């Protein structure tokens, strides 16, 4: 068993270094950690390639209840080789 990998929770997740089998858990955990740190805009770098990785990422984003919306990154941030995601903020408890 491999030791857990520590990745910075800075709103940028580059998938090039991860095994595609890790994608579902990785994406879920990373988005949750970002939301907990109030990092609500996330860029997921999946690369251009054949488009299979992008399709898989977007399929997972569609099912994730933390995701408000997602779209291609602007050209200067990777264009169609990256997806930008807006997360739903944590709701704060009502103050009395």
C-alpha positions as CSV (number, residue, x, y, z in Angstrom):
1,X,0.0,0.0,0.0
2,X,1.3,3.4,-1.0
3,X,1.5,6.3,1.5
4,X,-1.0,9.1,1.0
5,X,0.2,11.9,-1.3
6,X,-0.1,15.4,0.1
7,X,-1.2,18.0,-2.5
8,X,-1.6,21.7,-1.8
9,X,-5.2,22.9,-1.5
10,X,-4.7,26.0,-3.6
11,X,-7.5,25.6,-6.2
12,X,-5.3,24.0,-8.9
13,X,-5.4,20.3,-9.4
14,X,-3.1,18.9,-12.2
15,X,-4.2,15.4,-13.0
16,X,-1.2,14.5,-15.1
17,X,0.7,12.9,-12.2
18,X,-2.2,10.7,-11.0
19,X,-3.4,7.2,-12.0
20,X,-6.8,7.6,-13.8
21,X,-8.2,5.0,-11.4
22,X,-7.7,7.4,-8.6
23,X,-9.7,10.1,-10.2
24,X,-13.1,9.6,-8.6
25,X,-11.8,9.7,-5.0
26,X,-9.2,12.3,-5.7
27,X,-11.6,14.7,-7.3
28,X,-14.2,14.2,-4.5
29,X,-11.6,14.7,-1.7
30,X,-9.9,17.6,-3.4
31,X,-13.1,19.6,-4.0
32,X,-14.3,18.9,-0.4
33,X,-10.9,20.1,1.0
34,X,-11.1,23.3,-1.2
35,X,-14.6,24.0,0.0
36,X,-13.6,23.6,3.6
37,X,-10.7,26.1,3.1
38,X,-13.2,28.5,1.3
39,X,-11.4,28.0,-2.1
40,X,-14.5,28.1,-4.2
41,X,-12.9,28.5,-7.7
42,X,-10.9,25.4,-8.8
43,X,-9.0,24.7,-12.0
44,X,-8.7,21.1,-12.9
45,X,-6.0,20.4,-15.5
46,X,-6.8,17.3,-17.4
47,X,-4.9,18.0,-20.6
48,X,-6.2,18.1,-24.2
49,X,-5.3,14.6,-25.5
50,X,-8.2,12.6,-26.9
51,X,-10.7,14.3,-24.6
52,X,-11.4,11.1,-22.6
53,X,-10.0,12.5,-19.3
54,X,-12.0,15.7,-19.7
55,X,-15.2,13.8,-20.3
56,X,-14.5,11.6,-17.2
57,X,-13.8,14.7,-15.1
58,X,-17.0,16.4,-16.3
59,X,-19.1,13.3,-15.7
60,X,-17.8,13.2,-12.1
61,X,-18.5,17.0,-11.6
62,X,-22.1,16.6,-12.8
63,X,-22.7,14.1,-10.0
64,X,-20.9,16.1,-7.3
65,X,-23.3,18.0,-5.0
66,X,-20.6,20.6,-4.1
67,X,-20.3,21.8,-7.7
68,X,-22.3,24.9,-8.7
69,X,-21.1,25.1,-12.3
70,X,-18.1,24.3,-14.5
71,X,-16.8,25.2,-17.9
72,X,-13.6,25.3,-20.1
73,X,-10.9,27.4,-18.6
74,X,-10.1,30.7,-20.3
75,X,-7.3,30.4,-23.0
76,X,-4.6,31.8,-20.6
77,X,-5.5,29.2,-18.0
78,X,-5.4,26.1,-20.2
79,X,-8.4,26.6,-22.5
80,X,-10.1,23.2,-23.3
81,X,-7.2,21.4,-21.5
82,X,-8.6,22.5,-18.2
83,X,-12.0,22.9,-16.5
84,X,-12.8,25.6,-14.1
85,X,-15.2,24.7,-11.3
86,X,-17.3,27.0,-9.0
87,X,-18.1,25.3,-5.7
88,X,-21.1,26.0,-3.5
89,X,-19.9,27.7,-0.4
90,X,-20.4,26.1,3.0
91,X,-23.4,27.5,4.8
92,X,-22.7,29.2,8.0
93,X,-24.8,28.6,11.0
94,X,-27.4,31.3,11.8
95,X,-26.3,33.6,14.6
96,X,-28.7,34.5,17.3
